[in-house]
Structure formats: C-alpha cells, structure tokens
Amino acid sequence: MGEFLKNAFNDMKESAKAQHEVDKANFAAAKAEAKAQWEEAKMSPKARQEKMQKEREEQIAAANEHIAAANARIENARR
C-alpha cells in the first residue's frame, strides 16, 4: 500500500509540473496578445485604416478561394 501511495503522489507531482508549464505558456501567450492589442490601439487612424483594408482584402481573397473550391466540387459531383 505504501508503494502505491508513493507512486500516486509522484504521478500527481509530475502532472502538476506539466500543468504548470502549460499554464506558463498560456499566460505568456495572453500577455503577448494583450501587448499586441495595446500597440494596435495606439496606431494612427490612417495606419488603422490601412490595416483594416488589408485584412478585408485577405478575407475577400479567402472567400474567393472557398468559392472556387466549392465550384470545383460541384463540377466533380456532376460528372
């Protein structure tokens, strides 16, 4: 019984260490995201407009790719 408990506590210890590493990584990611949002908020209005226009163009391009893929699937289904 003593060996069982020893192994169980060692497993819990290793699991806690691994979870701590995950938590540290998630915290670092959230911190970086917050900093990126802060920097974006400080952008000039002209730079913000340019950024938003670029994002819209990328979204339109992605939508056009989806349309082309769907049309290809339609053509393949009709054969």
PDB file with SEQRES, HELIX, SHEET and CRYST1 records, atoms N, CA, C and O in Angstrom:
SEQRES   1 A   79  MET GLY GLU PHE LEU LYS ASN ALA PHE ASN ASP MET LYS          
SEQRES   2 A   79  GLU SER ALA LYS ALA GLN HIS GLU VAL ASP LYS ALA ASN          
SEQRES   3 A   79  PHE ALA ALA ALA LYS ALA GLU ALA LYS ALA GLN TRP GLU          
SEQRES   4 A   79  GLU ALA LYS MET SER PRO LYS ALA ARG GLN GLU LYS MET          
SEQRES   5 A   79  GLN LYS GLU ARG GLU GLU GLN ILE ALA ALA ALA ASN GLU          
SEQRES   6 A   79  HIS ILE ALA ALA ALA ASN ALA ARG ILE GLU ASN ALA ARG          
SEQRES   7 A   79  ARG                                                          
HELIX    1 AA1 GLY A    2  ALA A   41  1                                  40    
HELIX    2 AA2 PRO A   45  ARG A   78  1                                  34    
CRYST1    1.000    1.000    1.000  90.00  90.00  90.00 P 1           1          
ATOM      1  N   MET A   1       0.830  -1.184   0.000  1.00  0.00           N  
ATOM      2  CA  MET A   1       0.000   0.000   0.000  1.00  0.00           C  
ATOM      3  C   MET A   1       0.879   1.253   0.000  1.00  0.00           C  
ATOM      4  O   MET A   1       0.558   2.230  -0.676  1.00  0.00           O  
ATOM      5  N   GLY A   2       1.978   1.232   0.749  1.00  0.00           N  
ATOM      6  CA  GLY A   2       2.860   2.387   0.827  1.00  0.00           C  
ATOM      7  C   GLY A   2       3.477   2.728  -0.512  1.00  0.00           C  
ATOM      8  O   GLY A   2       3.615   3.902  -0.854  1.00  0.00           O  
ATOM      9  N   GLU A   3       3.854   1.698  -1.282  1.00  0.00           N  
ATOM     10  CA  GLU A   3       4.446   1.922  -2.610  1.00  0.00           C  
ATOM     11  C   GLU A   3       3.405   2.523  -3.561  1.00  0.00           C  
ATOM     12  O   GLU A   3       3.717   3.393  -4.374  1.00  0.00           O  
ATOM     13  N   PHE A   4       2.182   2.049  -3.445  1.00  0.00           N  
ATOM     14  CA  PHE A   4       1.098   2.573  -4.275  1.00  0.00           C  
ATOM     15  C   PHE A   4       0.914   4.071  -4.039  1.00  0.00           C  
ATOM     16  O   PHE A   4       0.818   4.842  -4.994  1.00  0.00           O  
ATOM     17  N   LEU A   5       0.865   4.480  -2.787  1.00  0.00           N  
ATOM     18  CA  LEU A   5       0.684   5.897  -2.466  1.00  0.00           C  
ATOM     19  C   LEU A   5       1.880   6.727  -2.920  1.00  0.00           C  
ATOM     20  O   LEU A   5       1.728   7.848  -3.406  1.00  0.00           O  
ATOM     21  N   LYS A   6       3.072   6.158  -2.754  1.00  0.00           N  
ATOM     22  CA  LYS A   6       4.278   6.859  -3.184  1.00  0.00           C  
ATOM     23  C   LYS A   6       4.222   7.113  -4.698  1.00  0.00           C  
ATOM     24  O   LYS A   6       4.521   8.216  -5.158  1.00  0.00           O  
ATOM     25  N   ASN A   7       3.840   6.092  -5.461  1.00  0.00           N  
ATOM     26  CA  ASN A   7       3.718   6.238  -6.915  1.00  0.00           C  
ATOM     27  C   ASN A   7       2.616   7.228  -7.287  1.00  0.00           C  
ATOM     28  O   ASN A   7       2.769   8.023  -8.213  1.00  0.00           O  
ATOM     29  N   ALA A   8       1.520   7.170  -6.565  1.00  0.00           N  
ATOM     30  CA  ALA A   8       0.401   8.068  -6.849  1.00  0.00           C  
ATOM     31  C   ALA A   8       0.807   9.519  -6.618  1.00  0.00           C  
ATOM     32  O   ALA A   8       0.488  10.391  -7.427  1.00  0.00           O  
ATOM     33  N   PHE A   9       1.511   9.781  -5.515  1.00  0.00           N  
ATOM     34  CA  PHE A   9       1.945  11.154  -5.236  1.00  0.00           C  
ATOM     35  C   PHE A   9       3.001  11.626  -6.232  1.00  0.00           C  
ATOM     36  O   PHE A   9       3.024  12.798  -6.608  1.00  0.00           O  
ATOM     37  N   ASN A  10       3.869  10.717  -6.656  1.00  0.00           N  
ATOM     38  CA  ASN A  10       4.859  11.084  -7.677  1.00  0.00           C  
ATOM     39  C   ASN A  10       4.167  11.421  -8.998  1.00  0.00           C  
ATOM     40  O   ASN A  10       4.552  12.373  -9.676  1.00  0.00           O  
ATOM     41  N   ASP A  11       3.158  10.648  -9.358  1.00  0.00           N  
ATOM     42  CA  ASP A  11       2.397  10.925 -10.575  1.00  0.00           C  
ATOM     43  C   ASP A  11       1.706  12.288 -10.492  1.00  0.00           C  
ATOM     44  O   ASP A  11       1.705  13.057 -11.453  1.00  0.00           O  
ATOM     45  N   MET A  12       1.119  12.572  -9.327  1.00  0.00           N  
ATOM     46  CA  MET A  12       0.456  13.867  -9.142  1.00  0.00           C  
ATOM     47  C   MET A  12       1.471  15.009  -9.239  1.00  0.00           C  
ATOM     48  O   MET A  12       1.182  16.060  -9.811  1.00  0.00           O  
ATOM     49  N   LYS A  13       2.656  14.791  -8.676  1.00  0.00           N  
ATOM     50  CA  LYS A  13       3.700  15.811  -8.717  1.00  0.00           C  
ATOM     51  C   LYS A  13       4.120  16.094 -10.163  1.00  0.00           C  
ATOM     52  O   LYS A  13       4.248  17.254 -10.555  1.00  0.00           O  
ATOM     53  N   GLU A  14       4.331  15.052 -10.944  1.00  0.00           N  
ATOM     54  CA  GLU A  14       4.719  15.217 -12.341  1.00  0.00           C  
ATOM     55  C   GLU A  14       3.601  15.879 -13.142  1.00  0.00           C  
ATOM     56  O   GLU A  14       3.861  16.720 -14.003  1.00  0.00           O  
ATOM     57  N   SER A  15       2.373  15.502 -12.860  1.00  0.00           N  
ATOM     58  CA  SER A  15       1.236  16.106 -13.543  1.00  0.00           C  
ATOM     59  C   SER A  15       1.127  17.591 -13.211  1.00  0.00           C  
ATOM     60  O   SER A  15       0.837  18.403 -14.089  1.00  0.00           O  
ATOM     61  N   ALA A  16       1.353  17.943 -11.974  1.00  0.00           N  
ATOM     62  CA  ALA A  16       1.288  19.346 -11.557  1.00  0.00           C  
ATOM     63  C   ALA A  16       2.396  20.150 -12.227  1.00  0.00           C  
ATOM     64  O   ALA A  16       2.175  21.292 -12.632  1.00  0.00           O  
ATOM     65  N   LYS A  17       3.591  19.562 -12.349  1.00  0.00           N  
ATOM     66  CA  LYS A  17       4.692  20.254 -13.038  1.00  0.00           C  
ATOM     67  C   LYS A  17       4.340  20.500 -14.508  1.00  0.00           C  
ATOM     68  O   LYS A  17       4.554  21.592 -15.035  1.00  0.00           O  
ATOM     69  N   ALA A  18       3.801  19.477 -15.153  1.00  0.00           N  
ATOM     70  CA  ALA A  18       3.438  19.607 -16.559  1.00  0.00           C  
ATOM     71  C   ALA A  18       2.344  20.654 -16.742  1.00  0.00           C  
ATOM     72  O   ALA A  18       2.406  21.459 -17.672  1.00  0.00           O  
ATOM     73  N   GLN A  19       1.345  20.651 -15.863  1.00  0.00           N  
ATOM     74  CA  GLN A  19       0.272  21.635 -15.958  1.00  0.00           C  
ATOM     75  C   GLN A  19       0.796  23.032 -15.715  1.00  0.00           C  
ATOM     76  O   GLN A  19       0.316  23.986 -16.327  1.00  0.00           O  
ATOM     77  N   HIS A  20       1.771  23.171 -14.833  1.00  0.00           N  
ATOM     78  CA  HIS A  20       2.368  24.472 -14.564  1.00  0.00           C  
ATOM     79  C   HIS A  20       3.053  25.010 -15.823  1.00  0.00           C  
ATOM     80  O   HIS A  20       2.965  26.203 -16.115  1.00  0.00           O  
ATOM     81  N   GLU A  21       3.725  24.147 -16.557  1.00  0.00           N  
ATOM     82  CA  GLU A  21       4.364  24.562 -17.806  1.00  0.00           C  
ATOM     83  C   GLU A  21       3.318  25.020 -18.819  1.00  0.00           C  
ATOM     84  O   GLU A  21       3.518  26.012 -19.521  1.00  0.00           O  
ATOM     85  N   VAL A  22       2.214  24.301 -18.891  1.00  0.00           N  
ATOM     86  CA  VAL A  22       1.122  24.691 -19.796  1.00  0.00           C  
ATOM     87  C   VAL A  22       0.569  26.052 -19.380  1.00  0.00           C  
ATOM     88  O   VAL A  22       0.346  26.920 -20.225  1.00  0.00           O  
ATOM     89  N   ASP A  23       0.350  26.237 -18.093  1.00  0.00           N  
ATOM     90  CA  ASP A  23      -0.177  27.500 -17.590  1.00  0.00           C  
ATOM     91  C   ASP A  23       0.771  28.657 -17.884  1.00  0.00           C  
ATOM     92  O   ASP A  23       0.328  29.743 -18.258  1.00  0.00           O  
ATOM     93  N   LYS A  24       2.072  28.430 -17.718  1.00  0.00           N  
ATOM     94  CA  LYS A  24       3.055  29.478 -18.010  1.00  0.00           C  
ATOM     95  C   LYS A  24       3.020  29.863 -19.488  1.00  0.00           C  
ATOM     96  O   LYS A  24       3.081  31.043 -19.832  1.00  0.00           O  
ATOM     97  N   ALA A  25       2.920  28.859 -20.355  1.00  0.00           N  
ATOM     98  CA  ALA A  25       2.868  29.128 -21.793  1.00  0.00           C  
ATOM     99  C   ALA A  25       1.595  29.888 -22.159  1.00  0.00           C  
ATOM    100  O   ALA A  25       1.642  30.828 -22.952  1.00  0.00           O  
ATOM    101  N   ASN A  26       0.460  29.488 -21.589  1.00  0.00           N  
ATOM    102  CA  ASN A  26      -0.800  30.176 -21.867  1.00  0.00           C  
ATOM    103  C   ASN A  26      -0.772  31.613 -21.355  1.00  0.00           C  
ATOM    104  O   ASN A  26      -1.298  32.516 -22.006  1.00  0.00           O  
ATOM    105  N   PHE A  27      -0.167  31.826 -20.203  1.00  0.00           N  
ATOM    106  CA  PHE A  27      -0.055  33.178 -19.654  1.00  0.00           C  
ATOM    107  C   PHE A  27       0.818  34.051 -20.549  1.00  0.00           C  
ATOM    108  O   PHE A  27       0.484  35.206 -20.809  1.00  0.00           O  
ATOM    109  N   ALA A  28       1.934  33.501 -21.019  1.00  0.00           N  
ATOM    110  CA  ALA A  28       2.814  34.254 -21.911  1.00  0.00           C  
ATOM    111  C   ALA A  28       2.091  34.612 -23.211  1.00  0.00           C  
ATOM    112  O   ALA A  28       2.259  35.717 -23.728  1.00  0.00           O  
ATOM    113  N   ALA A  29       1.294  33.691 -23.737  1.00  0.00           N  
ATOM    114  CA  ALA A  29       0.537  33.953 -24.959  1.00  0.00           C  
ATOM    115  C   ALA A  29      -0.499  35.047 -24.733  1.00  0.00           C  
ATOM    116  O   ALA A  29      -0.660  35.931 -25.574  1.00  0.00           O  
ATOM    117  N   ALA A  30      -1.199  34.995 -23.610  1.00  0.00           N  
ATOM    118  CA  ALA A  30      -2.207  36.017 -23.297  1.00  0.00           C  
ATOM    119  C   ALA A  30      -1.540  37.378 -23.110  1.00  0.00           C  
ATOM    120  O   ALA A  30      -2.076  38.399 -23.539  1.00  0.00           O  
ATOM    121  N   LYS A  31      -0.393  37.391 -22.483  1.00  0.00           N  
ATOM    122  CA  LYS A  31       0.339  38.639 -22.273  1.00  0.00           C  
ATOM    123  C   LYS A  31       0.776  39.239 -23.610  1.00  0.00           C  
ATOM    124  O   LYS A  31       0.652  40.445 -23.823  1.00  0.00           O  
ATOM    125  N   ALA A  32       1.287  38.396 -24.506  1.00  0.00           N  
ATOM    126  CA  ALA A  32       1.711  38.873 -25.820  1.00  0.00           C  
ATOM    127  C   ALA A  32       0.515  39.395 -26.618  1.00  0.00           C  
ATOM    128  O   ALA A  32       0.624  40.409 -27.307  1.00  0.00           O  
ATOM    129  N   GLU A  33      -0.609  38.714 -26.527  1.00  0.00           N  
ATOM    130  CA  GLU A  33      -1.816  39.152 -27.237  1.00  0.00           C  
ATOM    131  C   GLU A  33      -2.285  40.505 -26.717  1.00  0.00           C  
ATOM    132  O   GLU A  33      -2.672  41.375 -27.497  1.00  0.00           O  
ATOM    133  N   ALA A  34      -2.249  40.681 -25.400  1.00  0.00           N  
ATOM    134  CA  ALA A  34      -2.655  41.956 -24.811  1.00  0.00           C  
ATOM    135  C   ALA A  34      -1.728  43.082 -25.274  1.00  0.00           C  
ATOM    136  O   ALA A  34      -2.186  44.188 -25.561  1.00  0.00           O  
ATOM    137  N   LYS A  35      -0.437  42.800 -25.345  1.00  0.00           N  
ATOM    138  CA  LYS A  35       0.505  43.821 -25.802  1.00  0.00           C  
ATOM    139  C   LYS A  35       0.256  44.163 -27.263  1.00  0.00           C  
ATOM    140  O   LYS A  35       0.325  45.329 -27.650  1.00  0.00           O  
ATOM    141  N   ALA A  36      -0.031  43.159 -28.069  1.00  0.00           N  
ATOM    142  CA  ALA A  36      -0.320  43.406 -29.482  1.00  0.00           C  
ATOM    143  C   ALA A  36      -1.573  44.272 -29.633  1.00  0.00           C  
ATOM    144  O   ALA A  36      -1.603  45.187 -30.456  1.00  0.00           O  
ATOM    145  N   GLN A  37      -2.596  43.984 -28.844  1.00  0.00           N  
ATOM    146  CA  GLN A  37      -3.816  44.786 -28.906  1.00  0.00           C  
ATOM    147  C   GLN A  37      -3.543  46.218 -28.465  1.00  0.00           C  
ATOM    148  O   GLN A  37      -4.089  47.160 -29.040  1.00  0.00           O  
ATOM    149  N   TRP A  38      -2.710  46.387 -27.457  1.00  0.00           N  
ATOM    150  CA  TRP A  38      -2.362  47.726 -26.986  1.00  0.00           C  
ATOM    151  C   TRP A  38      -1.626  48.500 -28.073  1.00  0.00           C  
ATOM    152  O   TRP A  38      -1.929  49.667 -28.322  1.00  0.00           O  
ATOM    153  N   GLU A  39      -0.667  47.858 -28.715  1.00  0.00           N  
ATOM    154  CA  GLU A  39       0.081  48.514 -29.778  1.00  0.00           C  
ATOM    155  C   GLU A  39      -0.833  48.871 -30.947  1.00  0.00           C  
ATOM    156  O   GLU A  39      -0.690  49.938 -31.544  1.00  0.00           O  
ATOM    157  N   GLU A  40      -1.766  47.989 -31.272  1.00  0.00           N  
ATOM    158  CA  GLU A  40      -2.712  48.281 -32.343  1.00  0.00           C  
ATOM    159  C   GLU A  40      -3.618  49.446 -31.972  1.00  0.00           C  
ATOM    160  O   GLU A  40      -3.986  50.244 -32.834  1.00  0.00           O  
ATOM    161  N   ALA A  41      -3.978  49.550 -30.705  1.00  0.00           N  
ATOM    162  CA  ALA A  41      -4.846  50.639 -30.256  1.00  0.00           C  
ATOM    163  C   ALA A  41      -4.136  51.982 -30.363  1.00  0.00           C  
ATOM    164  O   ALA A  41      -4.783  53.015 -30.530  1.00  0.00           O  
ATOM    165  N   LYS A  42      -2.813  51.973 -30.269  1.00  0.00           N  
ATOM    166  CA  LYS A  42      -2.052  53.217 -30.345  1.00  0.00           C  
ATOM    167  C   LYS A  42      -1.747  53.637 -31.786  1.00  0.00           C  
ATOM    168  O   LYS A  42      -1.136  54.682 -32.009  1.00  0.00           O  
ATOM    169  N   MET A  43      -2.167  52.834 -32.761  1.00  0.00           N  
ATOM    170  CA  MET A  43      -1.889  53.143 -34.167  1.00  0.00           C  
ATOM    171  C   MET A  43      -2.607  54.431 -34.570  1.00  0.00           C  
ATOM    172  O   MET A  43      -3.646  54.790 -34.017  1.00  0.00           O  
ATOM    173  N   SER A  44      -2.024  55.105 -35.540  1.00  0.00           N  
ATOM    174  CA  SER A  44      -2.680  56.305 -36.061  1.00  0.00           C  
ATOM    175  C   SER A  44      -3.927  55.879 -36.844  1.00  0.00           C  
ATOM    176  O   SER A  44      -4.011  54.741 -37.305  1.00  0.00           O  
ATOM    177  N   PRO A  45      -4.884  56.783 -36.993  1.00  0.00           N  
ATOM    178  CA  PRO A  45      -6.101  56.426 -37.732  1.00  0.00           C  
ATOM    179  C   PRO A  45      -5.807  55.957 -39.164  1.00  0.00           C  
ATOM    180  O   PRO A  45      -6.443  55.027 -39.661  1.00  0.00           O  
ATOM    181  N   LYS A  46      -4.847  56.604 -39.817  1.00  0.00           N  
ATOM    182  CA  LYS A  46      -4.513  56.207 -41.187  1.00  0.00           C  
ATOM    183  C   LYS A  46      -3.926  54.798 -41.217  1.00  0.00           C  
ATOM    184  O   LYS A  46      -4.287  53.991 -42.074  1.00  0.00           O  
ATOM    185  N   ALA A  47      -3.030  54.507 -40.291  1.00  0.00           N  
ATOM    186  CA  ALA A  47      -2.432  53.174 -40.234  1.00  0.00           C  
ATOM    187  C   ALA A  47      -3.487  52.124 -39.904  1.00  0.00           C  
ATOM    188  O   ALA A  47      -3.450  51.017 -40.441  1.00  0.00           O  
ATOM    189  N   ARG A  48      -4.429  52.464 -39.022  1.00  0.00           N  
ATOM    190  CA  ARG A  48      -5.503  51.537 -38.671  1.00  0.00           C  
ATOM    191  C   ARG A  48      -6.377  51.248 -39.891  1.00  0.00           C  
ATOM    192  O   ARG A  48      -6.762  50.102 -40.126  1.00  0.00           O  
ATOM    193  N   GLN A  49      -6.689  52.287 -40.667  1.00  0.00           N  
ATOM    194  CA  GLN A  49      -7.499  52.096 -41.867  1.00  0.00           C  
ATOM    195  C   GLN A  49      -6.776  51.196 -42.867  1.00  0.00           C  
ATOM    196  O   GLN A  49      -7.386  50.309 -43.466  1.00  0.00           O  
ATOM    197  N   GLU A  50      -5.473  51.427 -43.045  1.00  0.00           N  
ATOM    198  CA  GLU A  50      -4.708  50.602 -43.966  1.00  0.00           C  
ATOM    199  C   GLU A  50      -4.685  49.147 -43.514  1.00  0.00           C  
ATOM    200  O   GLU A  50      -4.813  48.234 -44.330  1.00  0.00           O  
ATOM    201  N   LYS A  51      -4.523  48.938 -42.221  1.00  0.00           N  
ATOM    202  CA  LYS A  51      -4.504  47.578 -41.672  1.00  0.00           C  
ATOM    203  C   LYS A  51      -5.850  46.902 -41.891  1.00  0.00           C  
ATOM    204  O   LYS A  51      -5.909  45.744 -42.305  1.00  0.00           O  
ATOM    205  N   MET A  52      -6.926  47.623 -41.615  1.00  0.00           N  
ATOM    206  CA  MET A  52      -8.259  47.049 -41.782  1.00  0.00           C  
ATOM    207  C   MET A  52      -8.538  46.747 -43.259  1.00  0.00           C  
ATOM    208  O   MET A  52      -9.148  45.726 -43.576  1.00  0.00           O  
ATOM    209  N   GLN A  53      -8.095  47.626 -44.163  1.00  0.00           N  
ATOM    210  CA  GLN A  53      -8.298  47.395 -45.593  1.00  0.00           C  
ATOM    211  C   GLN A  53      -7.542  46.145 -46.033  1.00  0.00           C  
ATOM    212  O   GLN A  53      -8.065  45.344 -46.808  1.00  0.00           O  
ATOM    213  N   LYS A  54      -6.328  45.978 -45.549  1.00  0.00           N  
ATOM    214  CA  LYS A  54      -5.549  44.792 -45.892  1.00  0.00           C  
ATOM    215  C   LYS A  54      -6.239  43.529 -45.386  1.00  0.00           C  
ATOM    216  O   LYS A  54      -6.288  42.523 -46.094  1.00  0.00           O  
ATOM    217  N   GLU A  55      -6.773  43.575 -44.163  1.00  0.00           N  
ATOM    218  CA  GLU A  55      -7.492  42.420 -43.611  1.00  0.00           C  
ATOM    219  C   GLU A  55      -8.728  42.101 -44.439  1.00  0.00           C  
ATOM    220  O   GLU A  55      -9.027  40.933 -44.688  1.00  0.00           O  
ATOM    221  N   ARG A  56      -9.459  43.151 -44.871  1.00  0.00           N  
ATOM    222  CA  ARG A  56     -10.644  42.917 -45.708  1.00  0.00           C  
ATOM    223  C   ARG A  56     -10.265  42.281 -47.035  1.00  0.00           C  
ATOM    224  O   ARG A  56     -10.954  41.378 -47.511  1.00  0.00           O  
ATOM    225  N   GLU A  57      -9.174  42.744 -47.636  1.00  0.00           N  
ATOM    226  CA  GLU A  57      -8.728  42.173 -48.905  1.00  0.00           C  
ATOM    227  C   GLU A  57      -8.339  40.704 -48.733  1.00  0.00           C  
ATOM    228  O   GLU A  57      -8.624  39.877 -49.598  1.00  0.00           O  
ATOM    229  N   GLU A  58      -7.686  40.384 -47.610  1.00  0.00           N  
ATOM    230  CA  GLU A  58      -7.319  38.992 -47.338  1.00  0.00           C  
ATOM    231  C   GLU A  58      -8.569  38.133 -47.154  1.00  0.00           C  
ATOM    232  O   GLU A  58      -8.609  36.992 -47.614  1.00  0.00           O  
ATOM    233  N   GLN A  59      -9.583  38.670 -46.487  1.00  0.00           N  
ATOM    234  CA  GLN A  59     -10.823  37.927 -46.283  1.00  0.00           C  
ATOM    235  C   GLN A  59     -11.539  37.695 -47.606  1.00  0.00           C  
ATOM    236  O   GLN A  59     -12.092  36.619 -47.832  1.00  0.00           O  
ATOM    237  N   ILE A  60     -11.532  38.700 -48.485  1.00  0.00           N  
ATOM    238  CA  ILE A  60     -12.160  38.550 -49.800  1.00  0.00           C  
ATOM    239  C   ILE A  60     -11.427  37.487 -50.610  1.00  0.00           C  
ATOM    240  O   ILE A  60     -12.058  36.660 -51.268  1.00  0.00           O  
ATOM    241  N   ALA A  61     -10.094  37.507 -50.562  1.00  0.00           N  
ATOM    242  CA  ALA A  61      -9.306  36.510 -51.287  1.00  0.00           C  
ATOM    243  C   ALA A  61      -9.603  35.101 -50.765  1.00  0.00           C  
ATOM    244  O   ALA A  61      -9.733  34.161 -51.549  1.00  0.00           O  
ATOM    245  N   ALA A  62      -9.708  34.959 -49.453  1.00  0.00           N  
ATOM    246  CA  ALA A  62     -10.018  33.651 -48.869  1.00  0.00           C  
ATOM    247  C   ALA A  62     -11.415  33.197 -49.286  1.00  0.00           C  
ATOM    248  O   ALA A  62     -11.624  32.022 -49.587  1.00  0.00           O  
ATOM    249  N   ALA A  63     -12.363  34.121 -49.302  1.00  0.00           N  
ATOM    250  CA  ALA A  63     -13.730  33.773 -49.717  1.00  0.00           C  
ATOM    251  C   ALA A  63     -13.748  33.343 -51.178  1.00  0.00           C  
ATOM    252  O   ALA A  63     -14.436  32.388 -51.536  1.00  0.00           O  
ATOM    253  N   ASN A  64     -12.999  34.040 -52.017  1.00  0.00           N  
ATOM    254  CA  ASN A  64     -12.938  33.663 -53.435  1.00  0.00           C  
ATOM    255  C   ASN A  64     -12.317  32.280 -53.611  1.00  0.00           C  
ATOM    256  O   ASN A  64     -12.732  31.528 -54.492  1.00  0.00           O  
ATOM    257  N   GLU A  65     -11.328  31.935 -52.787  1.00  0.00           N  
ATOM    258  CA  GLU A  65     -10.741  30.601 -52.845  1.00  0.00           C  
ATOM    259  C   GLU A  65     -11.764  29.547 -52.447  1.00  0.00           C  
ATOM    260  O   GLU A  65     -11.830  28.477 -53.053  1.00  0.00           O  
ATOM    261  N   HIS A  66     -12.567  29.854 -51.422  1.00  0.00           N  
ATOM    262  CA  HIS A  66     -13.604  28.911 -50.992  1.00  0.00           C  
ATOM    263  C   HIS A  66     -14.649  28.727 -52.095  1.00  0.00           C  
ATOM    264  O   HIS A  66     -15.134  27.620 -52.326  1.00  0.00           O  
ATOM    265  N   ILE A  67     -14.985  29.819 -52.764  1.00  0.00           N  
ATOM    266  CA  ILE A  67     -15.959  29.737 -53.861  1.00  0.00           C  
ATOM    267  C   ILE A  67     -15.408  28.863 -54.980  1.00  0.00           C  
ATOM    268  O   ILE A  67     -16.121  28.008 -55.507  1.00  0.00           O  
ATOM    269  N   ALA A  68     -14.152  29.068 -55.347  1.00  0.00           N  
ATOM    270  CA  ALA A  68     -13.533  28.278 -56.404  1.00  0.00           C  
ATOM    271  C   ALA A  68     -13.489  26.800 -56.025  1.00  0.00           C  
ATOM    272  O   ALA A  68     -13.760  25.936 -56.858  1.00  0.00           O  
ATOM    273  N   ALA A  69     -13.148  26.510 -54.770  1.00  0.00           N  
ATOM    274  CA  ALA A  69     -13.104  25.119 -54.319  1.00  0.00           C  
ATOM    275  C   ALA A  69     -14.496  24.496 -54.349  1.00  0.00           C  
ATOM    276  O   ALA A  69     -14.654  23.344 -54.755  1.00  0.00           O  
ATOM    277  N   ALA A  70     -15.502  25.251 -53.921  1.00  0.00           N  
ATOM    278  CA  ALA A  70     -16.875  24.741 -53.935  1.00  0.00           C  
ATOM    279  C   ALA A  70     -17.348  24.496 -55.360  1.00  0.00           C  
ATOM    280  O   ALA A  70     -18.001  23.489 -55.632  1.00  0.00           O  
ATOM    281  N   ASN A  71     -17.025  25.404 -56.270  1.00  0.00           N  
ATOM    282  CA  ASN A  71     -17.400  25.211 -57.674  1.00  0.00           C  
ATOM    283  C   ASN A  71     -16.725  23.987 -58.261  1.00  0.00           C  
ATOM    284  O   ASN A  71     -17.334  23.258 -59.044  1.00  0.00           O  
ATOM    285  N   ALA A  72     -15.469  23.752 -57.890  1.00  0.00           N  
ATOM    286  CA  ALA A  72     -14.774  22.549 -58.372  1.00  0.00           C  
ATOM    287  C   ALA A  72     -15.447  21.286 -57.834  1.00  0.00           C  
ATOM    288  O   ALA A  72     -15.583  20.296 -58.554  1.00  0.00           O  
ATOM    289  N   ARG A  73     -15.859  21.323 -56.590  1.00  0.00           N  
ATOM    290  CA  ARG A  73     -16.552  20.167 -56.013  1.00  0.00           C  
ATOM    291  C   ARG A  73     -17.881  19.935 -56.717  1.00  0.00           C  
ATOM    292  O   ARG A  73     -18.273  18.792 -56.950  1.00  0.00           O  
ATOM    293  N   ILE A  74     -18.575  21.017 -57.057  1.00  0.00           N  
ATOM    294  CA  ILE A  74     -19.848  20.899 -57.764  1.00  0.00           C  
ATOM    295  C   ILE A  74     -19.631  20.234 -59.126  1.00  0.00           C  
ATOM    296  O   ILE A  74     -20.380  19.341 -59.523  1.00  0.00           O  
ATOM    297  N   GLU A  75     -18.592  20.686 -59.831  1.00  0.00           N  
ATOM    298  CA  GLU A  75     -18.288  20.122 -61.142  1.00  0.00           C  
ATOM    299  C   GLU A  75     -17.921  18.645 -61.025  1.00  0.00           C  
ATOM    300  O   GLU A  75     -18.337  17.836 -61.854  1.00  0.00           O  
ATOM    301  N   ASN A  76     -17.148  18.291 -60.006  1.00  0.00           N  
ATOM    302  CA  ASN A  76     -16.772  16.887 -59.818  1.00  0.00           C  
ATOM    303  C   ASN A  76     -17.982  16.038 -59.468  1.00  0.00           C  
ATOM    304  O   ASN A  76     -18.053  14.877 -59.872  1.00  0.00           O  
ATOM    305  N   ALA A  77     -18.930  16.585 -58.732  1.00  0.00           N  
ATOM    306  CA  ALA A  77     -20.125  15.841 -58.347  1.00  0.00           C  
ATOM    307  C   ALA A  77     -21.034  15.610 -59.535  1.00  0.00           C  
ATOM    308  O   ALA A  77     -21.763  14.619 -59.570  1.00  0.00           O  
ATOM    309  N   ARG A  78     -21.006  16.500 -60.507  1.00  0.00           N  
ATOM    310  CA  ARG A  78     -21.888  16.380 -61.680  1.00  0.00           C  
ATOM    311  C   ARG A  78     -21.375  15.354 -62.678  1.00  0.00           C  
ATOM    312  O   ARG A  78     -22.129  14.907 -63.543  1.00  0.00           O  
ATOM    313  N   ARG A  79     -20.138  14.982 -62.576  1.00  0.00           N  
ATOM    314  CA  ARG A  79     -19.571  14.026 -63.561  1.00  0.00           C  
ATOM    315  C   ARG A  79     -19.994  12.640 -63.295  1.00  0.00           C  
ATOM    316  O   ARG A  79     -19.609  11.726 -64.024  1.00  0.00           O  
TER     317      ARG A  79                                                      
END                                                                             
